């Protein structure tokens, strides 16, 4: 029966049994942590605290199906019949304000407190905003369901739309808006879209994809200011160009939602620092998903990963850590993006200087697989419109990464640096 502690599960600090867990964050990472705890045998109390009023929902469709009307908010629900037995106490619509890591007590913004034997930090990230745009109507970010509903309402009036930032969110919103017949301009300060993630050569491929679908792309120039009194009227670029805009979508990245942990004693610079088992420096406190800066056993450094698959899979490692069966998380990073009817997929972590080779298909036809090699080692695989071949190369990458890890000296494969 739920609520009865498993007699063989130690509390993370080594004392007594773990009877209760507080999960801070009610999105995919938080839900995945709850599922993993139950699947691994924990049957004590679980409380999930969420800043948004919504039960867990899927974020990828926010920039795609929800914007175009192919999906409704109800379609995004993550909870299914298989979750009926999770026995969760939901504390939604109230953000966490403070963590006492020593006692594992979470204080909420309404002053109430949730105590427990362990805490899972899964607060995700927040969309970055352009300075000085607060209160200016017509300016949007896209991170939450409410953000998406507001942006969809704005786009129903037509354009023009200016997207600031040619990252994945910006590209997907541009693609969705074009499918609705809206006039779109994308502004990117870097030389090519996604150059930080894919490199300049593949960034140029993405640029051509935008152009082929009627999107105007301004690269190598930043935004000076937004023009308008009360409501945005134009985006003024650093070179003086003014782009008329009824709606502006700011897609300039995200920052970890860790401000509330400032007095916790945890290292939260750039995300909550953890080892490869998701453990923080505080006993009984783990961190997962977008808010975590975890030690990567492949890269041998701490990194923050914002991928959907990472939020889905890594919480199983965190749950095992709390339950005393910790093993390092060693999955190869993977994400996908849907743009203009094509699926772009990347596995691994490319870096400047990698040797890029197209190993399948044609770049010109937007159907190809490319590999990235570093010192002769396969380190990443990129695919566009080539699902099957990409899957095969992704398996090859996983095998190569596992072999390198297995052959590494013990100190180099440690769970922390």
ROLUMPA-500530 format. One record per residue (C-alpha): residue in one letter; x negated, y negated, z negated. Coordinates in Angstrom, 1 decimal. Layout:
<pt residuo="A" x="X" y="Y" z="Z"/>
...
// end
This chain:
<pt residuo="X" x="0.0" y="0.0" z="0.0"/>
<pt residuo="X" x="-1.3" y="-3.5" z="0.8"/>
<pt residuo="X" x="-2.6" y="-5.5" z="-2.1"/>
<pt residuo="X" x="-4.2" y="-2.5" z="-3.8"/>
<pt residuo="X" x="-8.0" y="-2.8" z="-3.7"/>
<pt residuo="X" x="-10.0" y="0.0" z="-2.1"/>
<pt residuo="X" x="-11.9" y="1.5" z="-5.0"/>
<pt residuo="X" x="-15.1" y="2.1" z="-2.9"/>
<pt residuo="X" x="-15.4" y="-1.4" z="-1.5"/>
<pt residuo="X" x="-18.0" y="-3.6" z="-3.4"/>
<pt residuo="X" x="-17.6" y="-7.3" z="-3.8"/>
<pt residuo="X" x="-20.2" y="-9.0" z="-1.6"/>
<pt residuo="X" x="-22.2" y="-10.3" z="-4.7"/>
<pt residuo="X" x="-22.5" y="-6.7" z="-5.8"/>
<pt residuo="X" x="-20.1" y="-6.9" z="-8.8"/>
<pt residuo="X" x="-16.8" y="-5.2" z="-9.3"/>
<pt residuo="X" x="-14.5" y="-4.6" z="-6.3"/>
<pt residuo="X" x="-13.5" y="-7.0" z="-3.6"/>
<pt residuo="X" x="-9.8" y="-7.6" z="-4.2"/>
<pt residuo="X" x="-9.1" y="-10.7" z="-2.1"/>
<pt residuo="X" x="-10.5" y="-12.5" z="1.0"/>
<pt residuo="X" x="-9.8" y="-16.1" z="2.1"/>
<pt residuo="X" x="-10.0" y="-16.7" z="5.9"/>
<pt residuo="X" x="-10.3" y="-20.4" z="6.8"/>
<pt residuo="X" x="-9.2" y="-20.8" z="10.4"/>
<pt residuo="X" x="-6.1" y="-19.3" z="12.0"/>
<pt residuo="X" x="-7.2" y="-19.0" z="15.6"/>
<pt residuo="X" x="-8.8" y="-16.0" z="17.4"/>
<pt residuo="X" x="-11.9" y="-15.6" z="15.2"/>
<pt residuo="X" x="-9.8" y="-15.8" z="12.0"/>
<pt residuo="X" x="-7.2" y="-13.3" z="13.3"/>
<pt residuo="X" x="-10.0" y="-11.0" z="14.5"/>
<pt residuo="X" x="-11.6" y="-11.1" z="11.1"/>
<pt residuo="X" x="-8.3" y="-10.1" z="9.5"/>
<pt residuo="X" x="-7.8" y="-7.2" z="12.0"/>
<pt residuo="X" x="-11.4" y="-6.0" z="11.4"/>
<pt residuo="X" x="-11.0" y="-6.1" z="7.6"/>
<pt residuo="X" x="-7.9" y="-4.0" z="7.8"/>
<pt residuo="X" x="-9.3" y="-1.6" z="10.4"/>
<pt residuo="X" x="-12.4" y="-1.1" z="8.2"/>
<pt residuo="X" x="-10.4" y="-0.1" z="5.2"/>
<pt residuo="X" x="-9.8" y="-3.3" z="3.2"/>
<pt residuo="X" x="-6.4" y="-3.3" z="1.7"/>
<pt residuo="X" x="-6.6" y="-6.2" z="-0.8"/>
<pt residuo="X" x="-5.1" y="-9.7" z="-0.5"/>
<pt residuo="X" x="-5.8" y="-11.7" z="2.6"/>
<pt residuo="X" x="-5.0" y="-15.4" z="2.8"/>
<pt residuo="X" x="-5.4" y="-17.3" z="6.1"/>
<pt residuo="X" x="-5.6" y="-21.1" z="6.0"/>
<pt residuo="X" x="-5.0" y="-23.0" z="9.2"/>
<pt residuo="X" x="-5.1" y="-26.7" z="10.0"/>
<pt residuo="X" x="-2.6" y="-26.4" z="12.8"/>
<pt residuo="X" x="1.1" y="-25.5" z="12.1"/>
<pt residuo="X" x="1.0" y="-22.7" z="14.7"/>
<pt residuo="X" x="0.4" y="-19.0" z="14.2"/>
<pt residuo="X" x="-2.7" y="-17.8" z="16.2"/>
<pt residuo="X" x="-2.4" y="-18.4" z="19.9"/>
<pt residuo="X" x="-4.7" y="-17.9" z="22.9"/>
<pt residuo="X" x="-6.7" y="-20.9" z="24.0"/>
<pt residuo="X" x="-7.9" y="-20.1" z="27.5"/>
<pt residuo="X" x="-4.4" y="-20.6" z="29.1"/>
<pt residuo="X" x="-4.2" y="-24.1" z="27.7"/>
<pt residuo="X" x="-6.2" y="-25.5" z="30.6"/>
<pt residuo="X" x="-4.6" y="-23.2" z="33.2"/>
<pt residuo="X" x="-1.2" y="-21.5" z="33.0"/>
<pt residuo="X" x="0.2" y="-23.8" z="30.4"/>
<pt residuo="X" x="-0.7" y="-26.9" z="32.3"/>
<pt residuo="X" x="0.7" y="-25.6" z="35.6"/>
<pt residuo="X" x="3.9" y="-24.3" z="34.1"/>
<pt residuo="X" x="3.1" y="-20.6" z="34.7"/>
<pt residuo="X" x="3.0" y="-20.0" z="31.0"/>
<pt residuo="X" x="5.0" y="-21.3" z="28.0"/>
<pt residuo="X" x="3.7" y="-21.8" z="24.4"/>
<pt residuo="X" x="5.5" y="-18.5" z="23.4"/>
<pt residuo="X" x="3.4" y="-16.6" z="26.0"/>
<pt residuo="X" x="0.2" y="-17.6" z="24.2"/>
<pt residuo="X" x="1.0" y="-15.9" z="20.9"/>
<pt residuo="X" x="-1.7" y="-13.6" z="19.8"/>
<pt residuo="X" x="0.2" y="-11.7" z="17.1"/>
<pt residuo="X" x="1.9" y="-8.5" z="18.4"/>
<pt residuo="X" x="3.8" y="-5.6" z="16.9"/>
<pt residuo="X" x="0.4" y="-4.0" z="16.1"/>
<pt residuo="X" x="-0.2" y="-6.8" z="13.6"/>
<pt residuo="X" x="3.0" y="-6.4" z="11.6"/>
<pt residuo="X" x="1.1" y="-4.3" z="9.0"/>
<pt residuo="X" x="-1.7" y="-6.8" z="8.5"/>
<pt residuo="X" x="0.1" y="-8.2" z="5.4"/>
<pt residuo="X" x="-1.3" y="-11.7" z="5.6"/>
<pt residuo="X" x="-0.4" y="-14.8" z="3.5"/>
<pt residuo="X" x="-0.4" y="-17.6" z="6.0"/>
<pt residuo="X" x="-1.2" y="-21.2" z="4.8"/>
<pt residuo="X" x="-0.6" y="-23.1" z="8.0"/>
<pt residuo="X" x="-0.5" y="-26.9" z="8.7"/>
<pt residuo="X" x="-2.9" y="-27.6" z="5.9"/>
<pt residuo="X" x="-6.6" y="-28.1" z="6.5"/>
<pt residuo="X" x="-9.4" y="-27.0" z="4.1"/>
<pt residuo="X" x="-11.1" y="-29.9" z="2.4"/>
<pt residuo="X" x="-13.8" y="-28.4" z="0.3"/>
<pt residuo="X" x="-15.6" y="-25.1" z="-0.4"/>
<pt residuo="X" x="-17.1" y="-24.1" z="-3.8"/>
<pt residuo="X" x="-19.4" y="-21.5" z="-2.4"/>
<pt residuo="X" x="-20.4" y="-20.2" z="-5.8"/>
<pt residuo="X" x="-16.9" y="-19.4" z="-6.9"/>
<pt residuo="X" x="-15.6" y="-18.9" z="-3.4"/>
<pt residuo="X" x="-12.8" y="-21.3" z="-4.0"/>
<pt residuo="X" x="-11.3" y="-23.3" z="-1.1"/>
<pt residuo="X" x="-9.6" y="-26.6" z="-1.8"/>
<pt residuo="X" x="-7.0" y="-27.8" z="0.7"/>
<pt residuo="X" x="-6.2" y="-31.3" z="1.7"/>
<pt residuo="X" x="-3.0" y="-31.2" z="-0.3"/>
<pt residuo="X" x="-5.0" y="-30.5" z="-3.5"/>
<pt residuo="X" x="-4.0" y="-26.8" z="-3.8"/>
<pt residuo="X" x="-6.7" y="-24.2" z="-4.1"/>
<pt residuo="X" x="-7.2" y="-20.7" z="-2.8"/>
<pt residuo="X" x="-9.6" y="-18.4" z="-4.7"/>
<pt residuo="X" x="-11.0" y="-15.1" z="-3.7"/>
<pt residuo="X" x="-13.9" y="-12.7" z="-3.8"/>
<pt residuo="X" x="-15.0" y="-13.5" z="-0.3"/>
<pt residuo="X" x="-14.5" y="-16.3" z="2.3"/>
<pt residuo="X" x="-14.6" y="-16.1" z="6.1"/>
<pt residuo="X" x="-15.3" y="-19.4" z="7.7"/>
<pt residuo="X" x="-13.6" y="-19.5" z="11.1"/>
<pt residuo="X" x="-12.7" y="-23.1" z="11.6"/>
<pt residuo="X" x="-13.8" y="-23.3" z="15.2"/>
<pt residuo="X" x="-14.7" y="-26.6" z="16.9"/>
<pt residuo="X" x="-13.2" y="-30.0" z="17.7"/>
<pt residuo="X" x="-13.2" y="-31.7" z="21.1"/>
<pt residuo="X" x="-15.6" y="-34.6" z="21.4"/>
<pt residuo="X" x="-14.0" y="-38.0" z="22.1"/>
<pt residuo="X" x="-15.3" y="-41.1" z="23.9"/>
<pt residuo="X" x="-16.1" y="-43.8" z="21.4"/>
<pt residuo="X" x="-13.6" y="-46.7" z="21.3"/>
<pt residuo="X" x="-10.7" y="-44.8" z="22.9"/>
<pt residuo="X" x="-8.6" y="-44.1" z="19.8"/>
<pt residuo="X" x="-5.1" y="-45.4" z="20.2"/>
<pt residuo="X" x="-5.4" y="-45.9" z="24.0"/>
<pt residuo="X" x="-2.5" y="-44.2" z="25.6"/>
<pt residuo="X" x="-3.1" y="-41.9" z="28.6"/>
<pt residuo="X" x="-6.4" y="-40.6" z="27.2"/>
<pt residuo="X" x="-6.5" y="-36.9" z="26.3"/>
<pt residuo="X" x="-8.7" y="-34.2" z="25.0"/>
<pt residuo="X" x="-7.9" y="-30.5" z="25.3"/>
<pt residuo="X" x="-8.5" y="-28.2" z="22.4"/>
<pt residuo="X" x="-5.2" y="-27.4" z="20.8"/>
<pt residuo="X" x="-1.7" y="-26.3" z="21.9"/>
<pt residuo="X" x="-0.4" y="-29.8" z="21.0"/>
<pt residuo="X" x="-3.2" y="-31.3" z="23.1"/>
<pt residuo="X" x="-2.1" y="-29.1" z="26.1"/>
<pt residuo="X" x="1.6" y="-29.9" z="25.7"/>
<pt residuo="X" x="0.8" y="-33.7" z="25.7"/>
<pt residuo="X" x="-1.5" y="-33.4" z="28.7"/>
<pt residuo="X" x="1.1" y="-31.4" z="30.6"/>
<pt residuo="X" x="3.7" y="-34.1" z="29.9"/>
<pt residuo="X" x="1.3" y="-36.8" z="31.1"/>
<pt residuo="X" x="0.5" y="-34.9" z="34.4"/>
<pt residuo="X" x="4.2" y="-34.4" z="35.1"/>
<pt residuo="X" x="4.2" y="-38.1" z="36.1"/>
<pt residuo="X" x="1.6" y="-37.5" z="38.8"/>
<pt residuo="X" x="-1.8" y="-39.1" z="39.0"/>
<pt residuo="X" x="-4.4" y="-40.3" z="39.5"/>
<pt residuo="X" x="-6.3" y="-38.2" z="37.0"/>
<pt residuo="X" x="-9.9" y="-38.9" z="36.0"/>
<pt residuo="X" x="-11.7" y="-36.1" z="34.3"/>
<pt residuo="X" x="-14.7" y="-37.1" z="32.3"/>
<pt residuo="X" x="-17.1" y="-34.2" z="32.2"/>
<pt residuo="X" x="-17.5" y="-31.4" z="34.7"/>
<pt residuo="X" x="-17.9" y="-28.6" z="32.2"/>
<pt residuo="X" x="-15.6" y="-25.6" z="32.0"/>
<pt residuo="X" x="-12.6" y="-27.4" z="30.4"/>
<pt residuo="X" x="-13.0" y="-30.3" z="32.9"/>
<pt residuo="X" x="-13.3" y="-28.0" z="35.9"/>
<pt residuo="X" x="-10.3" y="-25.9" z="34.9"/>
<pt residuo="X" x="-8.1" y="-29.0" z="34.3"/>
<pt residuo="X" x="-9.2" y="-30.4" z="37.6"/>
<pt residuo="X" x="-8.3" y="-27.1" z="39.3"/>
<pt residuo="X" x="-4.9" y="-27.0" z="37.6"/>
<pt residuo="X" x="-4.1" y="-30.6" z="38.4"/>
<pt residuo="X" x="-5.0" y="-30.1" z="42.1"/>
<pt residuo="X" x="-2.6" y="-27.1" z="42.3"/>
<pt residuo="X" x="0.1" y="-29.5" z="41.2"/>
<pt residuo="X" x="-0.8" y="-31.9" z="44.0"/>
<pt residuo="X" x="-2.4" y="-34.5" z="41.7"/>
<pt residuo="X" x="-5.2" y="-36.8" z="42.9"/>
<pt residuo="X" x="-8.3" y="-35.9" z="40.8"/>
<pt residuo="X" x="-11.7" y="-37.5" z="40.3"/>
<pt residuo="X" x="-14.3" y="-35.8" z="38.1"/>
<pt residuo="X" x="-17.1" y="-37.8" z="36.6"/>
<pt residuo="X" x="-20.3" y="-36.0" z="35.4"/>
<pt residuo="X" x="-23.4" y="-37.7" z="34.0"/>
<pt residuo="X" x="-25.7" y="-34.8" z="35.0"/>
<pt residuo="X" x="-26.8" y="-34.2" z="38.6"/>
<pt residuo="X" x="-24.5" y="-31.2" z="39.1"/>
<pt residuo="X" x="-21.6" y="-29.6" z="37.3"/>
<pt residuo="X" x="-22.5" y="-27.0" z="34.7"/>
<pt residuo="X" x="-26.3" y="-27.5" z="35.3"/>
<pt residuo="X" x="-27.0" y="-26.9" z="31.6"/>
<pt residuo="X" x="-25.2" y="-23.5" z="31.7"/>
<pt residuo="X" x="-25.9" y="-22.3" z="35.3"/>
<pt residuo="X" x="-28.9" y="-24.4" z="36.5"/>
<pt residuo="X" x="-28.9" y="-27.0" z="39.3"/>
<pt residuo="X" x="-28.7" y="-24.5" z="42.2"/>
<pt residuo="X" x="-25.5" y="-22.8" z="41.0"/>
<pt residuo="X" x="-24.2" y="-26.1" z="39.7"/>
<pt residuo="X" x="-24.4" y="-27.3" z="43.3"/>
<pt residuo="X" x="-22.2" y="-24.3" z="44.3"/>
<pt residuo="X" x="-19.6" y="-25.4" z="41.8"/>
<pt residuo="X" x="-19.8" y="-28.9" z="43.1"/>
<pt residuo="X" x="-18.9" y="-27.6" z="46.6"/>
<pt residuo="X" x="-16.0" y="-25.7" z="45.2"/>
<pt residuo="X" x="-14.6" y="-28.9" z="43.8"/>
<pt residuo="X" x="-15.1" y="-30.7" z="47.1"/>
<pt residuo="X" x="-13.5" y="-27.8" z="49.1"/>
<pt residuo="X" x="-10.3" y="-28.3" z="47.1"/>
<pt residuo="X" x="-10.0" y="-32.1" z="47.5"/>
<pt residuo="X" x="-11.5" y="-33.2" z="44.2"/>
<pt residuo="X" x="-13.8" y="-36.2" z="44.3"/>
<pt residuo="X" x="-16.9" y="-35.6" z="42.2"/>
<pt residuo="X" x="-19.1" y="-38.4" z="40.9"/>
<pt residuo="X" x="-22.3" y="-37.0" z="39.5"/>
<pt residuo="X" x="-25.4" y="-38.6" z="38.0"/>
<pt residuo="X" x="-23.5" y="-41.5" z="36.5"/>
<pt residuo="X" x="-21.9" y="-42.0" z="33.1"/>
<pt residuo="X" x="-18.9" y="-43.8" z="31.8"/>
<pt residuo="X" x="-19.3" y="-47.4" z="30.7"/>
<pt residuo="X" x="-15.8" y="-47.9" z="29.3"/>
<pt residuo="X" x="-12.2" y="-47.3" z="29.8"/>
<pt residuo="X" x="-10.1" y="-50.2" z="31.0"/>
<pt residuo="X" x="-6.7" y="-51.0" z="29.8"/>
<pt residuo="X" x="-4.7" y="-52.8" z="27.1"/>
<pt residuo="X" x="-2.6" y="-50.3" z="25.1"/>
<pt residuo="X" x="-2.7" y="-47.8" z="28.0"/>
<pt residuo="X" x="-5.6" y="-46.7" z="30.2"/>
<pt residuo="X" x="-5.7" y="-48.2" z="33.7"/>
<pt residuo="X" x="-9.1" y="-47.3" z="35.0"/>
<pt residuo="X" x="-12.5" y="-45.7" z="34.1"/>
<pt residuo="X" x="-15.4" y="-48.0" z="34.6"/>
<pt residuo="X" x="-18.7" y="-46.2" z="35.4"/>
<pt residuo="X" x="-22.2" y="-47.2" z="34.4"/>
<pt residuo="X" x="-22.8" y="-48.4" z="38.0"/>
<pt residuo="X" x="-19.8" y="-50.8" z="37.9"/>
<pt residuo="X" x="-17.4" y="-48.6" z="39.9"/>
<pt residuo="X" x="-13.8" y="-48.6" z="38.7"/>
<pt residuo="X" x="-11.7" y="-45.5" z="39.1"/>
<pt residuo="X" x="-7.9" y="-46.1" z="38.8"/>
<pt residuo="X" x="-6.4" y="-43.7" z="36.3"/>
<pt residuo="X" x="-2.9" y="-43.1" z="34.9"/>
<pt residuo="X" x="-4.4" y="-40.2" z="32.9"/>
<pt residuo="X" x="-7.9" y="-39.5" z="31.6"/>
<pt residuo="X" x="-9.0" y="-36.1" z="30.3"/>
<pt residuo="X" x="-12.2" y="-36.2" z="28.2"/>
<pt residuo="X" x="-14.0" y="-32.9" z="28.5"/>
<pt residuo="X" x="-17.5" y="-33.7" z="27.1"/>
<pt residuo="X" x="-17.9" y="-30.7" z="24.9"/>
<pt residuo="X" x="-17.0" y="-29.7" z="21.4"/>
<pt residuo="X" x="-18.6" y="-30.0" z="17.9"/>
<pt residuo="X" x="-18.2" y="-27.4" z="15.1"/>
<pt residuo="X" x="-15.5" y="-28.2" z="12.6"/>
<pt residuo="X" x="-17.7" y="-28.1" z="9.6"/>
<pt residuo="X" x="-17.3" y="-31.6" z="8.1"/>
<pt residuo="X" x="-15.3" y="-30.2" z="5.2"/>
<pt residuo="X" x="-18.3" y="-28.0" z="4.2"/>
<pt residuo="X" x="-20.7" y="-31.0" z="3.7"/>
<pt residuo="X" x="-20.8" y="-30.5" z="-0.1"/>
<pt residuo="X" x="-20.8" y="-26.7" z="-0.1"/>
<pt residuo="X" x="-24.5" y="-26.2" z="-0.2"/>
<pt residuo="X" x="-24.5" y="-24.3" z="3.1"/>
<pt residuo="X" x="-26.6" y="-25.3" z="6.0"/>
<pt residuo="X" x="-24.1" y="-26.7" z="8.5"/>
<pt residuo="X" x="-26.3" y="-28.8" z="10.8"/>
<pt residuo="X" x="-25.1" y="-27.8" z="14.3"/>
<pt residuo="X" x="-22.8" y="-25.2" z="12.8"/>
<pt residuo="X" x="-22.8" y="-22.9" z="9.8"/>
<pt residuo="X" x="-26.1" y="-21.1" z="9.7"/>
<pt residuo="X" x="-25.9" y="-17.3" z="9.4"/>
<pt residuo="X" x="-28.1" y="-14.3" z="10.0"/>
<pt residuo="X" x="-27.3" y="-11.7" z="12.6"/>
<pt residuo="X" x="-24.7" y="-10.1" z="10.3"/>
<pt residuo="X" x="-22.7" y="-13.3" z="10.0"/>
<pt residuo="X" x="-23.8" y="-13.8" z="6.4"/>
<pt residuo="X" x="-24.5" y="-17.3" z="5.1"/>
<pt residuo="X" x="-26.9" y="-18.1" z="2.3"/>
<pt residuo="X" x="-24.0" y="-17.9" z="-0.2"/>
<pt residuo="X" x="-23.1" y="-14.4" z="-1.3"/>
<pt residuo="X" x="-19.6" y="-13.4" z="-0.2"/>
<pt residuo="X" x="-19.4" y="-16.2" z="2.5"/>
<pt residuo="X" x="-19.6" y="-15.3" z="6.2"/>
<pt residuo="X" x="-19.0" y="-17.4" z="9.3"/>
<pt residuo="X" x="-17.7" y="-16.5" z="12.7"/>
<pt residuo="X" x="-16.7" y="-18.0" z="16.0"/>
<pt residuo="X" x="-17.3" y="-21.5" z="17.3"/>
<pt residuo="X" x="-18.2" y="-22.9" z="13.8"/>
<pt residuo="X" x="-21.1" y="-20.5" z="13.3"/>
<pt residuo="X" x="-24.7" y="-21.0" z="14.3"/>
<pt residuo="X" x="-25.8" y="-17.4" z="14.1"/>
<pt residuo="X" x="-29.2" y="-15.7" z="14.5"/>
<pt residuo="X" x="-29.3" y="-14.1" z="18.0"/>
<pt residuo="X" x="-31.4" y="-10.9" z="18.0"/>
<pt residuo="X" x="-32.1" y="-11.2" z="21.7"/>
<pt residuo="X" x="-33.1" y="-14.9" z="21.8"/>
<pt residuo="X" x="-34.7" y="-14.7" z="18.3"/>
<pt residuo="X" x="-33.3" y="-18.0" z="17.3"/>
<pt residuo="X" x="-30.1" y="-19.5" z="15.9"/>
<pt residuo="X" x="-27.4" y="-20.4" z="18.4"/>
<pt residuo="X" x="-23.8" y="-21.5" z="18.4"/>
<pt residuo="X" x="-21.7" y="-19.6" z="20.9"/>
<pt residuo="X" x="-18.3" y="-20.9" z="22.0"/>
<pt residuo="X" x="-17.1" y="-18.0" z="24.1"/>
<pt residuo="X" x="-13.7" y="-16.3" z="23.6"/>
<pt residuo="X" x="-15.3" y="-12.9" z="23.6"/>
<pt residuo="X" x="-17.7" y="-13.9" z="20.8"/>
<pt residuo="X" x="-14.7" y="-15.1" z="18.7"/>
<pt residuo="X" x="-13.0" y="-11.8" z="19.4"/>
<pt residuo="X" x="-15.9" y="-9.4" z="18.8"/>
<pt residuo="X" x="-18.3" y="-10.9" z="16.2"/>
<pt residuo="X" x="-15.7" y="-10.9" z="13.3"/>
<pt residuo="X" x="-16.0" y="-7.1" z="13.1"/>
<pt residuo="X" x="-19.7" y="-7.6" z="12.1"/>
<pt residuo="X" x="-18.6" y="-10.2" z="9.5"/>
<pt residuo="X" x="-16.0" y="-7.8" z="8.0"/>
<pt residuo="X" x="-18.6" y="-5.0" z="7.8"/>
<pt residuo="X" x="-21.0" y="-7.4" z="6.0"/>
<pt residuo="X" x="-18.3" y="-8.2" z="3.4"/>
<pt residuo="X" x="-17.6" y="-4.5" z="3.0"/>
<pt residuo="X" x="-21.2" y="-3.5" z="2.5"/>
<pt residuo="X" x="-21.8" y="-1.8" z="5.9"/>
<pt residuo="X" x="-23.6" y="-4.7" z="7.7"/>
<pt residuo="X" x="-25.3" y="-4.2" z="11.0"/>
<pt residuo="X" x="-26.7" y="-7.0" z="13.3"/>
<pt residuo="X" x="-24.4" y="-8.3" z="16.0"/>
<pt residuo="X" x="-26.2" y="-7.6" z="19.2"/>
<pt residuo="X" x="-23.7" y="-8.2" z="22.0"/>
<pt residuo="X" x="-24.9" y="-10.0" z="25.2"/>
<pt residuo="X" x="-22.9" y="-13.3" z="25.5"/>
<pt residuo="X" x="-20.2" y="-13.3" z="28.1"/>
<pt residuo="X" x="-17.6" y="-15.8" z="29.3"/>
<pt residuo="X" x="-15.3" y="-16.4" z="32.3"/>
<pt residuo="X" x="-13.6" y="-19.4" z="33.8"/>
<pt residuo="X" x="-10.9" y="-19.6" z="36.4"/>
<pt residuo="X" x="-11.2" y="-22.4" z="38.9"/>
<pt residuo="X" x="-9.3" y="-22.8" z="42.2"/>
<pt residuo="X" x="-8.1" y="-19.2" z="42.2"/>
<pt residuo="X" x="-11.5" y="-17.8" z="41.7"/>
<pt residuo="X" x="-13.0" y="-16.2" z="38.6"/>
<pt residuo="X" x="-16.5" y="-17.4" z="37.6"/>
<pt residuo="X" x="-18.2" y="-15.1" z="35.1"/>
<pt residuo="X" x="-21.5" y="-15.3" z="33.3"/>
<pt residuo="X" x="-23.2" y="-12.7" z="31.1"/>
<pt residuo="X" x="-26.5" y="-13.5" z="29.2"/>
<pt residuo="X" x="-28.2" y="-16.8" z="28.6"/>
<pt residuo="X" x="-29.9" y="-18.5" z="31.6"/>
<pt residuo="X" x="-32.6" y="-21.1" z="31.0"/>
<pt residuo="X" x="-34.6" y="-23.6" z="33.1"/>
<pt residuo="X" x="-37.3" y="-21.9" z="35.0"/>
<pt residuo="X" x="-35.5" y="-18.6" z="35.4"/>
<pt residuo="X" x="-35.8" y="-16.9" z="38.9"/>
<pt residuo="X" x="-32.4" y="-16.9" z="40.6"/>
<pt residuo="X" x="-31.6" y="-14.3" z="43.2"/>
<pt residuo="X" x="-28.3" y="-13.6" z="45.0"/>
<pt residuo="X" x="-27.9" y="-9.9" z="44.9"/>
<pt residuo="X" x="-24.4" y="-9.5" z="46.3"/>
<pt residuo="X" x="-22.1" y="-11.3" z="48.7"/>
<pt residuo="X" x="-22.3" y="-14.9" z="50.0"/>
<pt residuo="X" x="-22.7" y="-18.2" z="48.2"/>
<pt residuo="X" x="-21.1" y="-20.0" z="51.2"/>
<pt residuo="X" x="-18.0" y="-17.8" z="51.0"/>
<pt residuo="X" x="-17.7" y="-18.3" z="47.2"/>
<pt residuo="X" x="-17.9" y="-14.5" z="46.6"/>
<pt residuo="X" x="-21.3" y="-13.4" z="45.2"/>
<pt residuo="X" x="-23.3" y="-12.1" z="42.3"/>
<pt residuo="X" x="-26.6" y="-13.8" z="41.3"/>
<pt residuo="X" x="-29.2" y="-12.6" z="38.7"/>
<pt residuo="X" x="-31.5" y="-14.7" z="36.5"/>
<pt residuo="X" x="-34.9" y="-13.2" z="35.7"/>
<pt residuo="X" x="-37.5" y="-14.5" z="33.1"/>
<pt residuo="X" x="-41.0" y="-13.0" z="33.1"/>
<pt residuo="X" x="-39.7" y="-10.1" z="35.2"/>
<pt residuo="X" x="-36.8" y="-9.4" z="32.8"/>
<pt residuo="X" x="-33.2" y="-9.6" z="33.7"/>
<pt residuo="X" x="-31.7" y="-12.1" z="31.3"/>
<pt residuo="X" x="-28.4" y="-13.2" z="32.9"/>
<pt residuo="X" x="-25.9" y="-12.4" z="35.6"/>
<pt residuo="X" x="-23.5" y="-14.8" z="37.3"/>
<pt residuo="X" x="-20.5" y="-13.9" z="39.5"/>
<pt residuo="X" x="-18.0" y="-15.9" z="41.4"/>
<pt residuo="X" x="-15.0" y="-14.1" z="43.1"/>
<pt residuo="X" x="-16.8" y="-10.7" z="42.8"/>
<pt residuo="X" x="-15.3" y="-8.9" z="39.8"/>
<pt residuo="X" x="-16.4" y="-5.3" z="40.6"/>
<pt residuo="X" x="-20.0" y="-6.0" z="41.6"/>
<pt residuo="X" x="-20.4" y="-8.4" z="38.6"/>
<pt residuo="X" x="-19.1" y="-5.7" z="36.2"/>
<pt residuo="X" x="-21.8" y="-3.3" z="37.5"/>
<pt residuo="X" x="-24.6" y="-5.9" z="37.1"/>
<pt residuo="X" x="-23.3" y="-6.8" z="33.6"/>
<pt residuo="X" x="-23.7" y="-3.2" z="32.6"/>
<pt residuo="X" x="-27.2" y="-3.3" z="33.9"/>
<pt residuo="X" x="-27.9" y="-6.4" z="31.9"/>
<pt residuo="X" x="-26.5" y="-4.8" z="28.7"/>
<pt residuo="X" x="-28.7" y="-1.8" z="29.2"/>
<pt residuo="X" x="-31.8" y="-3.9" z="29.8"/>
<pt residuo="X" x="-31.1" y="-6.1" z="26.8"/>
<pt residuo="X" x="-30.6" y="-3.0" z="24.5"/>
<pt residuo="X" x="-33.8" y="-1.5" z="25.8"/>
<pt residuo="X" x="-35.8" y="-4.7" z="25.1"/>
<pt residuo="X" x="-34.3" y="-4.8" z="21.6"/>
<pt residuo="X" x="-35.1" y="-1.2" z="20.9"/>
<pt residuo="X" x="-38.7" y="-1.6" z="21.9"/>
<pt residuo="X" x="-39.3" y="-4.8" z="19.9"/>
<pt residuo="X" x="-41.4" y="-4.8" z="16.8"/>
<pt residuo="X" x="-39.3" y="-4.5" z="13.6"/>
<pt residuo="X" x="-40.0" y="-8.0" z="12.4"/>
<pt residuo="X" x="-39.0" y="-9.5" z="15.7"/>
<pt residuo="X" x="-35.6" y="-7.7" z="15.6"/>
<pt residuo="X" x="-34.8" y="-8.7" z="12.1"/>
<pt residuo="X" x="-31.4" y="-10.0" z="11.2"/>
<pt residuo="X" x="-32.7" y="-13.5" z="10.4"/>
<pt residuo="X" x="-35.7" y="-15.6" z="11.4"/>
// end
